[in-house]
Structures are given as structure tokens and as C-alpha cells.
Amino acid sequence: MERIANLRRAVAIAGATALLVVLVGCSAGMRDASALTVTSAPKPTATPSATPSAAPVAAAPAPVAKTVAAPAQPATPIASPCAGTPAGVKHIYVSIGEQHLWACTGDALLIDSAITTGASAITNARYTTPLGTSHITGKKRNTVLAGKDVNGPWNDPVEYWMPFDGGIGFHDSSWQTFPYGSSLYTTQGSHGCVHVPVAVIATIFDWAPVSTLVTVRS
């Protein structure tokens, strides 16, 4: 009987110990659970994208002052048509190539004009105005210039006549149908005289005395 009683006490003690073990184990588990700290994963934070900086504005180029070159001057100044004429001397210059006339007193120009010279392209008669320097040999108003050659006769009434080389001289030409200064002179020009517009020869007639120098150049 005593053995049975001892056995029961041993069973009771073992059961109490097992219960204590169970309680202690749960208690430890609870402590561990309470000791756990749940840390939420941080929410991803949107990283603000870098604000694109405005493209640098190129500065407007500073205005550059432009230097306008002066027109080039001829290396050798163009000589006046009267250059070289002695002071006080009256001289009439005629250029066949330019079909032009200049009347000078010294280096001062009185008047200049387009003219018409001899029909130099005609080969069966000599209509070329002769070159060289001579002088006015006479002056006459309202006359008729008459002549003839292999091409026929002519009778040309003129208001002003100023011969300077035999039968060659200055006169007006009211019958001329092409402009003074025209290249048509080579086939439709004079018989060798110098045709001058009537208003121009009227001025020269009053200005130039007999013996006034005349130079005809090519």
C-alpha cells in the first residue's frame, strides 16, 4: 500500500513538472513573440527626377560695324580734254573714235558735243576726216556746200561754215537722219567735214575767230 502511495506521488510530481514545462515553454514563446519588432519595409520613395535645366540661350552676336570701302580711284587721273592747252589759247579738239568735239580756252572747257565725221568705210572715195592740227581759215553764214565725185554730186545748204583744212570744215547738217555720235558715221557720215549740231556750231562760230587751232585725232 505504501508502494502504491509513493507511486501516485511520483506520478503527481511528474505531471506537475510536465505541466510546468509546458507552461514555461509557452511563456517563453510568448516572450519571444512580444519581443519581436515587425519592421515594415520602407515604401519606395519616388526619387524626384532632376529638373532638366533649360538649354543655355546663345547670346546674340554683337553687331559688327562694317567698313564700306570707298570706290577705287583710278591710278592715273583722267586728263581733262583741255589739259595742256596754253593759257588764253583757243583750241578745238575732235576725236573720230569718240565722235566728239571739245572747244577750249586754255584748260577751261567752253563747250563739248557729239559730232559726225567722214564716212571712212566708203572705199571708192576719200571721205575720211583728215587727222592733224590746222586752224580755221574762214567763217561764213548761210551758204551752200557743193561738190561731186564718183558717187555723184551734192548741194548742201548750211547755216554755219568754218573751213579748217582746204575744203574740210565744221558745219551744221539739217539733213542728217541718225544721231550725232553714232557709229553709223562710217557709212553714212560726211564727205570729210565735221557735222555739228546747229546750236553748238552757233556758239563756236561766235567764240572762235579765224586762226583758231583745230586738232583732229583718231
PyMOL commands that set and color helices and strands:
alter all, ss='L'
color gray80, all
select helices_A, chain A and resi 2-35+185-188+198-207
alter helices_A, ss='H'
color red, helices_A
select strands_A, chain A and resi 90-95+100-105+108-114+132-135+140-149+152-165+168-171+194-195+213-217
alter strands_A, ss='S'
color yellow, strands_A
deselect
rebuild
show_as cartoon
